Amino acid sequence: MARPLGEVHKRFLQTMMAKGIIDGDKAKALLRHCCETHGAPINDHLDEFIEVINAQLQPMFMQIRKGMSEEDGLQYYALVNMAETDVTRMSSDYADNELELFRKKKTMDLIVDSDTGTASSTDILNCADSLQTKKLKKKETEHVLNRLVQDEWLKEKQGEYSLSTRCIMEMEPYIRRFYQDQVKLCHICHNVVLQCQMCENPTCGIKIHVPCVARYFKGRTDPRCPACEDFWPHEIPEVNRPSSQSQSAAKEGRAPKSQSTAQTSKTRRS
């Protein structure tokens, strides 16, 4: 039988419902803040604490899930909808044609099928002309894309769109089901991988998240594919370390600004 939620659990869950997703440092700071607010002993066992909440959320097909950012390798916690329906959580916030623009055969197709895990704004705008529900004008499409970024379903950088960390964590079952022939799992962390490096051996072809590459090959002078042992031909990025800003933000319960490693942007991806 699931343990009832105490006041600390309830406050933590309320914040997760409001935020949707928070990084690992902020999740730890939030738990400490909730304990202090309700005069409870400080709990440093975050994952065990979340398991208690998840046991109560299970009948509602909800879960606080832990995942990793493809961009910087940092850990995140997101409140996700586990119901087995297409884009369930988005359906109440977006019109049918807006959902069609985002999901299968449109924006997600472009991102999943690309070598870089991104899709250009031009290609997405062109998709709007082939919607079956109701076509979107250019300005309407741009507005939808802005909303998807604001709602943390997409990330945008210099006109290139990718799936956000929240989106991948929320929609991983959907991605695995509808893109099972295109999507691979990271050879290191075994999660869905879109932005990555790939072994160039045609009989191997494993994919590894760039942050996982950085950690796996750290300190190795002769990097070899962990599957076939061929030489790994890609540039090895540095391991991302939380900055002093991230550490101080964690102490204050604030979310640090997203950062990425300069070397990562130069890395060849496939």
N, C-alpha and C positions, 0 to 999 in steps of 0.2 A: 504493500500500500504506500502511495506517495506521501511524503512528509508534507504537512501544511506549510504554507509560506508565512514566514515571520515578517515583521515590519521592514527589516533590512532587505529581504528578498523583494518585497513589494515595491519599495522605493527604487531599487536597482532596476526592476522590470519596467517601472513607469518611465524611467529615464531612457531605457533602451527603446521603448515604444515611441518616445518623442524623437530620439536621435536616429533610430534605424540601424546605424552602424557606428562603431567607435574603435579606435585603435587599441592595441593591447595595453599600452601604458595608461591610457585614459580609463580603460576598464578596471585596471587595478586601483587607480586613484579614486574612481567612482565607488568601488566596493569599500575602500577605506573611509571615504566621506560618508557613505550610508551607515557604516558601523558607528562612526563618531556621532552622527546626527541622532541616532537612537540609543546611544550609550551602551552599545554592544562591544564585546571584545573584538579587537582587530582580527579580521579573517584574511590570511594570506593565501588561502587555497581557492583561487578563483574558479578553476575548472570544476572542482567538487561543489562549490557554491552554485554554479550555473546548472549543474546536473539536477539539483533540487528544484530549481525553477523549471527546467525542461520536463521533469516528470509531471508537473502540473499543467504544462502547456501541451503535452502530447495529445490529450483528447480534443484539443482545438486545432490540431495539425499545425502547431507553431513550434519553433525551436530557436534558441540562441545558438548559432553555429560559429565555430572558429574557422578562420581561413587566412590565406596569405595574399598579399598584394603582388600581382605579377610585375608591377613597376619597380617597387623598392624592396620587396621581400619581407616587409613588416607584417606583424600579426594583427588581425582584426577580429572583432566579434560583431555579428549581425543578427538581428531578429528576422527570421525568414519564415515564409509560408510553405509548409510541407505538403499542402493539398495537391493531389495529382490532377491538376487541370492546367490548361495552357495559360501561362502568364497570369496566374490567378490574382496576384496582389495588384497588378496594374489595371485590371479590368474595370475597377470602379473609378479610376482616375483619368482614363483616356478613352476617347471615342473609338469606334470600330476601325475607322480608316487610319487613325493614329497608331493603334495597336498593329495594324497590318503593315504600316510603314516600318515599325520597329522589328517585328518578329520574323518568323520563317519566310524565306523567299525574298526578303528585302534587306534591311540594315544588318540584321544578324547574319544573314547569308553572306553578305559582302565581307563582314569582319571574319567570320569563321573560315571562309574560303581563301582569304588573303595570306600572303607569305609573312606578313608583319603583324597580323592580329588587329589591323586597323582598316577603316574605310574612309575614303575622301568625301568631303561634303558634296562635291560635284556628282559623284556616283550615287550618293544617297538622294540628292535632289532629282536625279534622273529616274530613280525608282518611283517617285511620287506620281509620275505620268502613267504608271502601269498598275495602280491600285485597282482592285476589283470592287471594293466597297464604295468609295467616293474619292475622286482625285483631289489632291491638295495642290494649291497654288504655291509658287516659290516661297512667298513670305510666310504662308501658313506652315510649310514644311520647316522653314528655318525656326519658326516659333516652337514647333513640336520638338525639334532637336534641342533648342535651348531649355525647354521644360525637362526633357530626358536627362540633360546634364545637371540641371538644378536639383532634380529628384534623385540624382546619383545612380541612374541606370546606365548612363554613358559618360565617358570622359572625352574631352576635346583638347587637342593641342595642335596649333598651327593648321587648322582645317582638317585634321585627321581625327576620326572618332574611334574609340575602342570601348569594349565592355568594362564597366567599372568593377571594382572589387566586390561591391555589394551585389551587383547584377550576377556575377559569376557564382557567388555564394548562394544567392537566392534561387537562381535558375539552373544550377548544375544538373538536376535530374532532367529538366527539359532539354538542355543542351546535349546531354548524353543520349537521350532518346531520339531526338530528331536529327542529330548530326553524328550518329555513331560511326558512319563511314569516313567522316572528315576529321573529327576531333580525336586527338590522342591524349593520353595521360602523361604527366611528367614522370620520367623514369626515376626521379629521386623522391618526390613527395607524393606521387600518385594521384594528384589532383588534375582537373582539366587544364590543359596548357594551350594558350593561344599565342602569347608573346614569348619567344623562346629561341634557343639555338638547337640545331639538329645535326646528328651525326651524318657525315656525307658518304659513308659507306652504303651503297645502294641496297645491300642485303640486310642492313641494320636500320638506319633512319630513325633512331629513337630521338625524342624531343625532351629538352630540359628547360625549365624556367630559367631566365637569366640570373635571378638571385640564387637559385639552387646551383647553377653553374659556378657562381662566385664562391659559395660555401664548399661545394664538393671538391673543386680543384684548388682551393686555397693552399698555397705553399708547395704545390706540385710543379716541379721543373719540367716534367715530361708528361703533360696531361694526356690521358688515354680514355677513350670511350668506356664507360662502365659496363657496357653490354658486349661489344665486340673487340675492345682493346685496340682499335685503330687510333692513330694520333688524332687528337681533338684540334681541328684547324682554326677554331675561332679565337678571337681575343677574349681573354679571361678578365671579367670585370672585378673590381674590388668589392669586398664584402661591405654592405651598407651598415654603418653604425649610427645609432641614434645620436643626434647632435645635442649640445648642451641645452638648446632651446627645447628639444623634445623631452629631455630629462626634467627640466624645470617645469614644463607644462604638465608633465605627469604628476608632479608633486602638488600642483595647484588644481588638478582636475580639469585642465584645459586640453583641447585637442591641438597637438603640434601641427604646424603647416606641413603639407606634403612635400617631400624632398625626393629627388632621384639622383643616382650616381652618374656623374658626367661620363664615365667610361661606358656605362650601360647604353647610352644613346648611340655610341659608335659601334655597338656590337652587331654582328650579322645575325639576323633572325630568320627563322623559317617555320 
